Amino acid sequence: MVGHATVLIPLAGYNLLVDPVWSERASPLCWAGPKRVNDPGVAFPDLPPIDAVLITHNHYDHLDMATLRRLWSAHRPRFIAPLGNESLIARAIGTIKTEAADWGGTISIDDDVRVVIVPAHHWSARVLGDRRMALWCGFVIQSPAGLVYNVGDTAYGDSRIFSDIRERFGAPDVAILPIGAYEPRWFMKEQHADPDEAVRIMMACGAQQGLGVHWGTFQLTNEARLVPKEALAAALSHHDIASDRFIALEPGDVWFKIG
């Protein structure tokens, strides 16, 4: 766990980085907007060679152009995103070519490791006037080492898109799930799951392990910074699920698949 929604996934010989943000603010401005309250769990110079960068959508807490420039300069990774985001990145950083696909599209890292772009209940906007002009998504990463489902930013909806993951791909070995930025519910319910809904997403997709992200680094909404972790513990107890089956990750935390 690097911080917020940024996770480093070493898998089947590759290093995949999701929604990388090393900037101090999740904002179009370097002097205003939500400021990170903890350092990245991996310092940028300490990153291993990055093979691919996966971007779920274009909100500033997920798509950080300054970080993409640094990654391109240092690692020359592949960039993978849902449709429309390739144009945004090309306009900002002309040297980067982004591989983009629609929901259901597959981008192969090699013959055995594939990234499938899957639906999420969310939206996109970068500036005034471009709302929903670029797509948003989750990722299913298929590999000989296991099946990883990065849910992306999402509301719960009717849960069908999550049960569809299990029907199409089988139960994930691990699901990376958003647990923060959900209050007030009257406004956030249609775009961000709360911790109880995140538990239900894990149950719907059948994931063996849940890892909670999207909390504790940027103060984006009304709930206090540490409340998502507490609410997740309460939700797991309510659903009679062991606390270690769904962990709220903090910067620097590492989870290993055993066996």
C-alpha positions as CSV (number, residue, x, y, z in Angstrom):
1,M,0.0,0.0,0.0
2,V,1.5,3.3,-1.1
3,G,-1.4,5.6,0.0
4,H,-5.0,6.4,-0.8
5,A,-5.8,4.4,-4.0
6,T,-2.1,3.8,-5.0
7,V,-1.1,0.2,-4.7
8,L,2.0,-1.6,-6.0
9,I,1.2,-5.1,-7.2
10,P,4.2,-7.5,-7.8
11,L,2.6,-10.3,-9.7
12,A,3.9,-13.1,-11.9
13,G,7.3,-11.4,-12.4
14,Y,5.8,-7.9,-13.2
15,N,5.4,-4.8,-11.0
16,L,2.0,-3.2,-11.6
17,L,1.2,0.2,-10.1
18,V,-2.4,1.3,-9.8
19,D,-3.6,5.0,-9.7
20,P,-0.2,6.4,-8.7
21,V,-0.2,9.7,-6.8
22,W,3.1,10.9,-5.2
23,S,2.1,14.6,-5.2
24,E,1.3,16.5,-2.0
25,R,-2.2,17.4,-3.1
26,A,-5.0,15.7,-5.0
27,S,-5.8,18.8,-6.9
28,P,-5.2,20.6,-10.2
29,L,-3.3,23.2,-8.1
30,C,0.0,22.7,-6.2
31,W,-1.0,25.2,-3.5
32,A,-4.6,24.3,-2.8
33,G,-6.9,21.3,-2.5
34,P,-6.8,18.2,-0.4
35,K,-3.3,17.7,1.1
36,R,-1.9,14.3,2.0
37,V,-1.5,13.7,5.7
38,N,1.0,10.8,5.5
39,D,4.0,10.1,3.4
40,P,3.8,7.5,0.6
41,G,4.3,4.0,1.9
42,V,7.1,3.6,-0.7
43,A,9.3,6.5,-1.5
44,F,9.4,7.2,-5.2
45,P,13.2,6.5,-5.6
46,D,12.7,3.2,-3.8
47,L,10.2,1.8,-6.4
48,P,11.2,-1.3,-8.2
49,P,11.2,-1.2,-12.0
50,I,7.5,-0.5,-12.9
51,D,6.3,-2.5,-15.9
52,A,2.7,-1.1,-16.2
53,V,0.7,1.7,-14.7
54,L,-3.1,1.1,-14.4
55,I,-5.4,4.1,-14.1
56,T,-9.0,3.6,-13.1
57,H,-10.3,7.1,-13.9
58,N,-9.4,10.8,-14.2
59,H,-10.2,12.3,-10.9
60,Y,-7.2,14.1,-9.4
61,D,-6.8,11.6,-6.5
62,H,-6.3,8.9,-9.1
63,L,-4.8,10.5,-12.2
64,D,-1.9,12.7,-11.2
65,M,0.0,14.0,-14.3
66,A,3.1,15.0,-12.3
67,T,3.5,11.5,-11.0
68,L,3.0,10.0,-14.5
69,R,5.7,12.3,-15.8
70,R,8.1,11.0,-13.1
71,L,7.2,7.4,-13.8
72,W,7.7,7.8,-17.5
73,S,11.1,9.5,-17.0
74,A,12.3,6.9,-14.5
75,H,10.7,3.6,-15.7
76,R,9.2,3.9,-19.2
77,P,6.2,1.7,-18.2
78,R,3.2,0.8,-20.2
79,F,0.1,2.9,-19.3
80,I,-3.3,1.3,-19.3
81,A,-6.6,3.1,-18.8
82,P,-10.3,3.1,-19.8
83,L,-11.3,4.9,-23.0
84,G,-10.9,8.6,-23.2
85,N,-8.1,8.9,-20.7
86,E,-5.5,8.3,-23.4
87,S,-6.4,11.6,-24.9
88,L,-6.2,13.4,-21.6
89,I,-2.7,12.0,-20.9
90,A,-1.5,12.6,-24.4
91,R,-2.5,16.3,-24.2
92,A,-0.7,16.7,-20.9
93,I,2.3,14.5,-21.6
94,G,2.7,14.0,-25.3
95,T,5.5,11.5,-25.0
96,I,3.3,8.9,-23.2
97,K,1.2,6.5,-25.2
98,T,-1.7,5.0,-23.2
99,E,-3.3,1.7,-24.1
100,A,-7.1,2.2,-23.6
101,A,-10.1,-0.1,-23.9
102,D,-13.8,-0.1,-23.2
103,W,-15.4,-2.1,-20.4
104,G,-14.9,-5.8,-21.2
105,G,-11.7,-5.1,-23.2
106,T,-8.5,-7.0,-22.4
107,I,-4.9,-5.7,-22.6
108,S,-2.2,-8.3,-22.4
109,I,1.0,-7.8,-20.5
110,D,2.2,-11.2,-21.9
111,D,0.6,-14.4,-23.0
112,D,-0.2,-15.3,-19.4
113,V,-0.9,-12.0,-17.7
114,R,-3.9,-10.0,-18.8
115,V,-5.6,-6.8,-17.6
116,V,-9.4,-6.7,-18.2
117,I,-11.2,-3.4,-17.9
118,V,-14.5,-3.9,-16.0
119,P,-17.4,-1.7,-15.0
120,A,-17.7,0.5,-11.9
121,H,-20.5,2.7,-10.6
122,H,-18.8,6.0,-10.8
123,W,-18.2,9.0,-13.1
124,S,-15.4,11.2,-14.4
125,A,-14.5,14.8,-14.7
126,R,-11.3,16.7,-15.0
127,V,-12.4,20.3,-15.7
128,L,-15.7,22.1,-16.1
129,G,-17.5,20.7,-19.1
130,D,-15.9,17.2,-19.5
131,R,-18.1,15.3,-17.0
132,R,-18.4,11.6,-18.2
133,M,-16.4,12.3,-21.3
134,A,-13.8,9.7,-20.3
135,L,-14.6,6.3,-19.0
136,W,-14.0,4.9,-15.5
137,C,-13.4,1.3,-14.5
138,G,-12.1,-1.4,-12.2
139,F,-9.4,-4.0,-13.3
140,V,-9.3,-7.7,-13.2
141,I,-5.8,-8.9,-13.5
142,Q,-5.4,-12.5,-14.6
143,S,-2.2,-14.3,-14.0
144,P,-0.7,-17.8,-13.2
145,A,0.0,-16.4,-9.7
146,G,-3.6,-15.5,-9.0
147,L,-6.6,-13.4,-9.8
148,V,-6.6,-9.8,-8.6
149,Y,-9.7,-7.6,-8.7
150,N,-9.1,-3.9,-8.2
151,V,-12.6,-2.5,-7.8
152,G,-11.7,1.2,-8.5
153,D,-14.0,3.9,-7.2
154,T,-17.5,2.6,-7.2
155,A,-20.9,2.8,-5.6
156,Y,-22.6,-0.5,-4.6
157,G,-25.6,-0.2,-6.9
158,D,-27.6,-3.4,-7.2
159,S,-24.3,-5.5,-6.8
160,R,-24.8,-7.1,-10.1
161,I,-21.5,-5.9,-11.6
162,F,-19.6,-7.5,-8.7
163,S,-21.4,-10.9,-8.9
164,D,-20.7,-10.8,-12.6
165,I,-17.0,-10.8,-11.8
166,R,-17.3,-14.1,-10.1
167,E,-19.4,-15.6,-12.9
168,R,-17.0,-14.5,-15.6
169,F,-13.6,-14.9,-14.0
170,G,-14.2,-17.0,-10.9
171,A,-13.7,-15.9,-7.3
172,P,-10.7,-13.4,-7.0
173,D,-7.8,-14.4,-4.8
174,V,-7.8,-10.8,-3.6
175,A,-10.1,-7.8,-4.1
176,I,-8.8,-4.3,-3.6
177,L,-11.8,-2.3,-2.4
178,P,-12.5,1.4,-1.6
179,I,-13.7,2.0,1.9
180,G,-13.5,5.8,2.3
181,A,-14.9,9.1,1.0
182,Y,-18.5,8.2,1.5
183,E,-20.2,10.9,3.6
184,P,-22.7,12.4,3.4
185,R,-24.6,9.4,2.1
186,W,-27.4,11.4,0.4
187,F,-24.7,12.8,-1.9
188,M,-22.0,10.1,-2.0
189,K,-24.1,6.9,-2.2
190,E,-24.3,7.0,-6.0
191,Q,-20.5,7.2,-6.4
192,H,-18.7,5.8,-3.4
193,A,-19.4,2.6,-1.4
194,D,-19.2,2.8,2.4
195,P,-17.4,0.2,4.4
196,D,-20.5,-2.0,4.9
197,E,-21.1,-1.9,1.1
198,A,-17.5,-2.7,0.5
199,V,-17.9,-5.9,2.6
200,R,-21.0,-6.7,0.5
201,I,-19.0,-6.2,-2.7
202,M,-16.4,-8.6,-1.4
203,M,-19.1,-11.1,-0.7
204,A,-20.8,-10.6,-4.1
205,C,-17.6,-11.2,-6.1
206,G,-16.5,-14.1,-3.8
207,A,-13.0,-12.7,-3.1
208,Q,-11.0,-14.8,-0.7
209,Q,-9.3,-11.7,0.7
210,G,-10.3,-8.0,0.8
211,L,-7.8,-5.1,1.1
212,G,-9.3,-1.7,1.9
213,V,-7.9,1.4,0.2
214,H,-9.2,5.0,-0.7
215,W,-9.0,6.2,2.9
216,G,-6.7,7.9,5.4
217,T,-4.4,9.9,3.1
218,F,-6.6,12.7,1.7
219,Q,-9.5,14.3,3.5
220,L,-12.0,14.3,0.6
221,T,-15.4,14.0,2.3
222,N,-17.2,14.5,5.7
223,E,-16.3,11.4,7.6
224,A,-13.2,11.7,9.9
225,R,-10.0,10.3,8.5
226,L,-9.9,7.2,10.6
227,V,-13.6,6.4,10.7
228,P,-13.5,4.1,7.6
229,K,-11.2,1.6,9.4
230,E,-13.5,1.6,12.4
231,A,-16.6,1.2,10.3
232,L,-15.0,-1.7,8.4
233,A,-14.4,-3.5,11.6
234,A,-18.0,-3.0,12.6
235,A,-19.3,-4.2,9.2
236,L,-17.2,-7.4,9.3
237,S,-18.5,-8.1,12.8
238,H,-22.1,-7.5,11.6
239,H,-21.6,-9.9,8.7
240,D,-19.8,-12.5,10.9
241,I,-16.6,-12.3,8.8
242,A,-13.2,-12.7,10.4
243,S,-11.4,-9.4,10.8
244,D,-8.3,-10.6,8.9
245,R,-10.3,-11.5,5.8
246,F,-10.7,-7.7,4.9
247,I,-7.9,-5.5,6.1
248,A,-7.9,-1.7,5.9
249,L,-4.4,-1.0,4.5
250,E,-2.3,1.9,5.7
251,P,0.7,3.3,3.8
252,G,3.6,0.9,3.9
253,D,1.4,-2.2,4.7
254,V,2.2,-5.3,2.7
255,W,-0.1,-8.2,2.0
256,F,1.3,-11.6,0.7
257,K,-0.7,-14.4,-0.9
258,I,0.5,-17.5,0.8
259,G,0.6,-20.7,-1.3
